[in-house]
Amino acid sequence: MIRGVRGATTVRDNKADEILDHTKLLIEDMVKQNTIQPEDVASVLVSVTSDLNATFPAKPIRELEGWQYVPVMCTKEIDVPGSLPKCIRVLMSINTERSQKDVHHVYHFEAKKLRPDLIND
């Protein structure tokens, strides 16, 4: 079964180091909470809000051990007025036996506001 694992984080500034660090922490947390192995990942889609363009947030994902063959792609989030700024969103498609209710979606920093119903602190 293929399931989607959602994650999101925010940064304070449009700075490459911060974008890379927050993305890496988010992915590592998603992997840990869902016991994900690189071989189980079908693909990863990373979107950023229009105020983030200092770097590609997919870079630290490709640098994780065993992840060099995982298809990863970046895209721009729809620029909806009033939406959460400086936000990086991740949709990871994984092969898993987990039911949808047992998938742990991960939200860091201000992104916790996006789906408080899915927060597993």
Z-matrix of the N, CA and C atoms (Angstrom, degrees):
N
C 1 1.448
C 2 1.522 1 108.68
N 3 1.311 2 116.09 1 137.20
C 4 1.463 3 120.55 2 174.28
C 5 1.523 4 108.20 3 -99.59
N 6 1.320 5 115.78 4 129.33
C 7 1.465 6 122.83 5 178.17
C 8 1.526 7 108.88 6 -123.97
N 9 1.317 8 115.21 7 152.35
C 10 1.453 9 120.91 8 174.71
C 11 1.515 10 110.39 9 -97.24
N 12 1.320 11 115.97 10 136.31
C 13 1.458 12 122.46 11 174.82
C 14 1.521 13 106.62 12 -115.21
N 15 1.329 14 115.89 13 121.94
C 16 1.452 15 120.91 14 -179.06
C 17 1.512 16 110.46 15 -96.52
N 18 1.322 17 114.17 16 149.72
C 19 1.449 18 120.72 17 174.12
C 20 1.508 19 109.28 18 -155.21
N 21 1.315 20 117.04 19 153.97
C 22 1.461 21 120.94 20 176.52
C 23 1.524 22 108.98 21 -156.46
N 24 1.312 23 114.10 22 151.59
C 25 1.452 24 121.46 23 177.19
C 26 1.517 25 108.15 24 -147.86
N 27 1.302 26 116.01 25 169.58
C 28 1.455 27 120.83 26 175.62
C 29 1.519 28 109.52 27 -130.29
N 30 1.318 29 115.14 28 162.27
C 31 1.461 30 122.22 29 174.12
C 32 1.517 31 107.71 30 -125.60
N 33 1.320 32 115.89 31 160.06
C 34 1.465 33 120.16 32 178.20
C 35 1.522 34 111.31 33 -82.18
N 36 1.343 35 115.39 34 -36.73
C 37 1.454 36 120.88 35 -174.80
C 38 1.524 37 111.14 36 -132.95
N 39 1.312 38 115.99 37 156.28
C 40 1.457 39 122.52 38 176.70
C 41 1.529 40 108.71 39 -81.66
N 42 1.321 41 115.33 40 68.80
C 43 1.465 42 122.13 41 -178.88
C 44 1.528 43 108.66 42 -121.96
N 45 1.319 44 115.62 43 134.68
C 46 1.459 45 121.36 44 -175.26
C 47 1.528 46 112.74 45 -54.26
N 48 1.332 47 117.02 46 -48.96
C 49 1.468 48 120.08 47 -177.63
C 50 1.519 49 111.92 48 -58.86
N 51 1.312 50 117.00 49 -42.44
C 52 1.455 51 120.86 50 -178.64
C 53 1.531 52 110.79 51 -68.01
N 54 1.319 53 116.98 52 -42.33
C 55 1.465 54 121.13 53 178.27
C 56 1.524 55 110.32 54 -61.48
N 57 1.314 56 116.96 55 -46.33
C 58 1.466 57 121.32 56 -179.83
C 59 1.528 58 111.83 57 -64.41
N 60 1.335 59 116.46 58 -45.15
C 61 1.472 60 120.68 59 -179.17
C 62 1.526 61 111.68 60 -63.54
N 63 1.318 62 117.43 61 -45.72
C 64 1.473 63 120.29 62 -177.71
C 65 1.526 64 111.47 63 -68.58
N 66 1.337 65 116.22 64 -36.74
C 67 1.461 66 119.03 65 177.21
C 68 1.527 67 110.70 66 -65.44
N 69 1.316 68 116.41 67 -44.16
C 70 1.469 69 120.03 68 179.91
C 71 1.529 70 110.78 69 -61.40
N 72 1.332 71 117.27 70 -45.23
C 73 1.468 72 120.65 71 179.10
C 74 1.525 73 111.43 72 -61.53
N 75 1.317 74 116.50 73 -40.59
C 76 1.460 75 120.70 74 179.19
C 77 1.524 76 110.95 75 -63.35
N 78 1.319 77 116.97 76 -48.97
C 79 1.471 78 120.68 77 -179.61
C 80 1.521 79 110.56 78 -61.81
N 81 1.322 80 117.42 79 -44.53
C 82 1.464 81 120.36 80 179.17
C 83 1.521 82 111.20 81 -60.07
N 84 1.327 83 117.81 82 -38.96
C 85 1.458 84 121.50 83 178.71
C 86 1.533 85 110.84 84 -69.07
N 87 1.326 86 117.73 85 -41.47
C 88 1.460 87 121.19 86 176.91
C 89 1.520 88 110.94 87 -60.43
N 90 1.333 89 116.12 88 -43.72
C 91 1.461 90 122.00 89 179.31
C 92 1.523 91 110.57 90 -63.07
N 93 1.324 92 116.34 91 -46.60
C 94 1.460 93 121.09 92 -178.14
C 95 1.529 94 111.80 93 -64.05
N 96 1.332 95 116.69 94 -47.91
C 97 1.463 96 120.01 95 -175.78
C 98 1.527 97 113.17 96 -68.15
N 99 1.341 98 116.50 97 -21.09
C 100 1.461 99 120.01 98 -177.78
C 101 1.515 100 113.59 99 -116.38
N 102 1.347 101 116.65 100 8.38
C 103 1.469 102 122.46 101 179.27
C 104 1.527 103 110.73 102 48.45
N 105 1.322 104 116.03 103 55.15
C 106 1.461 105 122.28 104 -176.00
C 107 1.531 106 110.35 105 -93.55
N 108 1.320 107 115.02 106 132.37
C 109 1.462 108 122.15 107 172.58
C 110 1.532 109 107.92 108 -104.00
N 111 1.332 110 118.48 109 146.68
C 112 1.465 111 120.25 110 -179.12
C 113 1.534 112 113.10 111 -52.57
N 114 1.318 113 117.36 112 -37.91
C 115 1.471 114 121.66 113 -179.51
C 116 1.528 115 112.44 114 -64.03
N 117 1.338 116 116.97 115 -19.88
C 118 1.468 117 121.23 116 -179.36
C 119 1.533 118 112.61 117 -87.19
N 120 1.327 119 117.42 118 -7.23
C 121 1.464 120 121.05 119 -174.54
C 122 1.526 121 110.02 120 -91.72
N 123 1.337 122 116.12 121 121.25
C 124 1.463 123 121.13 122 176.79
C 125 1.523 124 110.43 123 -78.90
N 126 1.341 125 116.63 124 -43.41
C 127 1.460 126 121.10 125 178.43
C 128 1.518 127 110.13 126 -170.61
N 129 1.334 128 114.82 127 163.97
C 130 1.462 129 121.75 128 177.80
C 131 1.530 130 107.70 129 -132.92
N 132 1.321 131 115.35 130 127.62
C 133 1.456 132 121.57 131 175.24
C 134 1.525 133 107.74 132 -112.30
N 135 1.327 134 116.15 133 126.69
C 136 1.455 135 122.35 134 -179.06
C 137 1.525 136 107.74 135 -118.46
N 138 1.331 137 116.29 136 125.84
C 139 1.466 138 119.21 137 175.94
C 140 1.521 139 109.38 138 -118.06
N 141 1.322 140 114.43 139 152.06
C 142 1.470 141 120.95 140 177.14
C 143 1.519 142 109.09 141 -130.06
N 144 1.312 143 115.69 142 151.06
C 145 1.456 144 120.04 143 174.37
C 146 1.529 145 108.52 144 -71.25
N 147 1.319 146 115.91 145 161.73
C 148 1.475 147 120.83 146 -173.40
C 149 1.524 148 113.82 147 -64.81
N 150 1.329 149 117.98 148 -13.89
C 151 1.469 150 120.76 149 179.34
C 152 1.530 151 112.80 150 -87.55
N 153 1.331 152 117.18 151 4.15
C 154 1.475 153 121.37 152 178.16
C 155 1.526 154 109.55 153 -118.17
N 156 1.330 155 115.35 154 114.16
C 157 1.464 156 120.12 155 179.05
C 158 1.531 157 113.01 156 -148.27
N 159 1.328 158 117.23 157 16.00
C 160 1.469 159 121.21 158 -176.52
C 161 1.533 160 112.58 159 -74.32
N 162 1.333 161 117.67 160 -21.77
C 163 1.462 162 121.06 161 -179.93
C 164 1.519 163 109.25 162 -166.39
N 165 1.327 164 115.49 163 171.89
C 166 1.458 165 121.52 164 173.88
C 167 1.529 166 108.72 165 -87.75
N 168 1.332 167 118.68 166 117.74
C 169 1.463 168 119.74 167 -179.32
C 170 1.525 169 114.08 168 -68.62
N 171 1.318 170 118.34 169 -11.28
C 172 1.468 171 121.00 170 178.13
C 173 1.533 172 112.24 171 -72.84
N 174 1.300 173 117.29 172 -19.98
C 175 1.467 174 121.44 173 -175.25
C 176 1.530 175 113.81 174 -52.30
N 177 1.336 176 120.91 175 -50.85
C 178 1.468 177 118.87 176 -177.82
C 179 1.535 178 112.87 177 -68.44
N 180 1.320 179 117.68 178 -21.80
C 181 1.468 180 120.36 179 177.79
C 182 1.522 181 109.21 180 -69.27
N 183 1.316 182 115.69 181 -44.78
C 184 1.471 183 120.73 182 -179.99
C 185 1.529 184 112.36 183 -65.59
N 186 1.329 185 116.48 184 -21.72
C 187 1.468 186 120.75 185 -178.28
C 188 1.527 187 113.57 186 -88.30
N 189 1.343 188 117.42 187 -8.24
C 190 1.466 189 119.50 188 177.90
C 191 1.520 190 109.78 189 -68.16
N 192 1.317 191 115.72 190 146.03
C 193 1.459 192 120.38 191 -178.40
C 194 1.530 193 110.80 192 -59.50
N 195 1.329 194 115.89 193 125.26
C 196 1.456 195 121.84 194 177.98
C 197 1.517 196 114.71 195 86.53
N 198 1.334 197 118.12 196 -3.30
C 199 1.466 198 121.48 197 -174.79
C 200 1.531 199 113.23 198 -98.18
N 201 1.318 200 118.68 199 4.02
C 202 1.464 201 119.84 200 -175.02
C 203 1.529 202 113.15 201 -65.22
N 204 1.334 203 118.25 202 -20.68
C 205 1.462 204 120.86 203 -179.92
C 206 1.529 205 113.17 204 -100.50
N 207 1.328 206 117.60 205 -0.79
C 208 1.464 207 121.18 206 179.55
C 209 1.534 208 108.97 207 -77.53
N 210 1.335 209 118.27 208 125.92
C 211 1.456 210 119.23 209 177.14
C 212 1.532 211 111.07 210 -67.73
N 213 1.329 212 115.68 211 123.15
C 214 1.458 213 122.36 212 -178.84
C 215 1.524 214 107.95 213 -129.39
N 216 1.320 215 116.10 214 135.58
C 217 1.455 216 119.74 215 -179.10
C 218 1.529 217 110.40 216 -140.13
N 219 1.326 218 115.66 217 142.51
C 220 1.460 219 121.86 218 176.14
C 221 1.526 220 110.09 219 -104.58
N 222 1.321 221 115.02 220 150.54
C 223 1.455 222 121.14 221 176.76
C 224 1.525 223 108.40 222 -152.15
N 225 1.324 224 116.18 223 168.85
C 226 1.452 225 121.68 224 177.77
C 227 1.523 226 110.11 225 -94.17
N 228 1.303 227 115.69 226 138.79
C 229 1.463 228 122.73 227 176.57
C 230 1.532 229 108.58 228 -75.71
N 231 1.301 230 117.30 229 151.74
C 232 1.463 231 121.44 230 175.52
C 233 1.530 232 108.88 231 -61.64
N 234 1.322 233 116.58 232 133.49
C 235 1.467 234 122.05 233 -176.40
C 236 1.527 235 110.04 234 -87.47
N 237 1.320 236 116.18 235 79.32
C 238 1.458 237 122.23 236 -178.57
C 239 1.532 238 109.16 237 -87.75
N 240 1.330 239 117.99 238 127.88
C 241 1.470 240 119.73 239 178.73
C 242 1.530 241 111.44 240 -56.09
N 243 1.322 242 115.62 241 133.15
C 244 1.458 243 121.31 242 178.41
C 245 1.520 244 114.65 243 84.03
N 246 1.339 245 117.58 244 1.13
C 247 1.470 246 119.00 245 -179.98
C 248 1.531 247 110.56 246 -76.09
N 249 1.311 248 115.30 247 165.99
C 250 1.464 249 122.12 248 -177.47
C 251 1.528 250 110.66 249 -62.59
N 252 1.332 251 118.53 250 121.89
C 253 1.465 252 120.68 251 -179.70
C 254 1.524 253 112.57 252 -80.59
N 255 1.321 254 114.30 253 163.49
C 256 1.472 255 123.52 254 175.26
C 257 1.533 256 111.54 255 48.75
N 258 1.312 257 114.37 256 50.58
C 259 1.462 258 120.84 257 -174.55
C 260 1.528 259 111.25 258 -115.16
N 261 1.313 260 114.68 259 137.72
C 262 1.466 261 123.37 260 175.88
C 263 1.523 262 106.56 261 -115.19
N 264 1.328 263 116.43 262 122.47
C 265 1.462 264 121.32 263 -179.89
C 266 1.523 265 109.49 264 -113.97
N 267 1.328 266 115.74 265 145.96
C 268 1.462 267 121.51 266 -179.18
C 269 1.521 268 108.99 267 -129.69
N 270 1.326 269 115.62 268 135.28
C 271 1.455 270 122.07 269 169.66
C 272 1.525 271 106.58 270 -123.99
N 273 1.324 272 116.08 271 111.44
C 274 1.450 273 122.60 272 -179.10
C 275 1.521 274 108.46 273 -106.95
N 276 1.322 275 116.56 274 122.81
C 277 1.465 276 121.39 275 177.04
C 278 1.520 277 108.13 276 -96.27
N 279 1.345 278 115.36 277 120.88
C 280 1.463 279 119.68 278 -175.32
C 281 1.527 280 110.91 279 -127.14
N 282 1.315 281 114.78 280 152.36
C 283 1.455 282 121.96 281 170.41
C 284 1.518 283 106.79 282 -87.78
N 285 1.329 284 116.34 283 123.90
C 286 1.459 285 120.11 284 -175.53
C 287 1.518 286 110.56 285 -156.77
N 288 1.307 287 115.39 286 158.40
C 289 1.464 288 121.98 287 173.38
C 290 1.531 289 110.67 288 -94.39
N 291 1.334 290 117.99 289 -4.12
C 292 1.466 291 121.36 290 -179.42
C 293 1.523 292 110.90 291 -65.39
N 294 1.301 293 115.42 292 145.40
C 295 1.468 294 119.43 293 172.06
C 296 1.526 295 107.82 294 -77.30
N 297 1.326 296 117.06 295 163.80
C 298 1.470 297 119.78 296 -180.00
C 299 1.516 298 111.83 297 -58.23
N 300 1.329 299 117.71 298 -38.59
C 301 1.461 300 119.75 299 -177.84
C 302 1.523 301 112.19 300 -71.05
N 303 1.335 302 117.84 301 -15.93
C 304 1.457 303 121.25 302 -179.89
C 305 1.527 304 113.55 303 -96.72
N 306 1.316 305 116.97 304 -0.06
C 307 1.467 306 121.08 305 175.11
C 308 1.527 307 108.03 306 -79.13
N 309 1.328 308 116.41 307 133.01
C 310 1.464 309 121.57 308 -179.61
C 311 1.530 310 109.37 309 -98.74
N 312 1.310 311 116.14 310 111.77
C 313 1.461 312 122.10 311 176.12
C 314 1.526 313 107.24 312 -88.75
N 315 1.319 314 116.70 313 143.88
C 316 1.466 315 120.97 314 -169.02
C 317 1.528 316 110.44 315 -123.17
N 318 1.314 317 115.28 316 128.74
C 319 1.461 318 121.84 317 179.58
C 320 1.530 319 109.14 318 -131.22
N 321 1.326 320 115.66 319 127.18
C 322 1.465 321 121.89 320 -179.47
C 323 1.529 322 110.55 321 -113.56
N 324 1.315 323 114.90 322 155.15
C 325 1.463 324 123.72 323 173.29
C 326 1.528 325 111.18 324 52.62
N 327 1.325 326 117.96 325 -135.66
C 328 1.463 327 121.53 326 -176.75
C 329 1.527 328 112.87 327 -66.31
N 330 1.317 329 117.08 328 -19.15
C 331 1.469 330 120.78 329 -179.59
C 332 1.532 331 112.27 330 -66.59
N 333 1.312 332 117.17 331 -13.66
C 334 1.469 333 119.84 332 176.26
C 335 1.523 334 111.08 333 -59.90
N 336 1.329 335 116.25 334 -22.53
C 337 1.465 336 121.21 335 178.95
C 338 1.530 337 112.41 336 -69.57
N 339 1.338 338 116.46 337 -21.79
C 340 1.458 339 120.52 338 -175.29
C 341 1.528 340 112.80 339 -67.24
N 342 1.313 341 116.61 340 -44.92
C 343 1.468 342 120.87 341 -177.83
C 344 1.530 343 110.53 342 -141.62
N 345 1.318 344 117.91 343 69.10
C 346 1.480 345 119.74 344 -179.35
C 347 1.524 346 112.20 345 -60.56
N 348 1.320 347 117.39 346 -22.21
C 349 1.460 348 121.74 347 178.98
C 350 1.530 349 112.54 348 -70.72
N 351 1.347 350 117.47 349 -16.71
C 352 1.458 351 120.97 350 -178.33
C 353 1.530 352 113.94 351 -106.85
N 354 1.315 353 117.70 352 2.67
C 355 1.465 354 121.44 353 -177.60
C 356 1.521 355 109.68 354 -72.32
N 357 1.344 356 115.62 355 128.77
C 358 1.464 357 122.15 356 178.19
C 359 1.518 358 109.95 357 -116.74
N 360 1.300 359 118.89 358 67.20
C 361 1.478 360 121.08 359 -178.61
C 362 1.508 361 112.65 360 -72.01
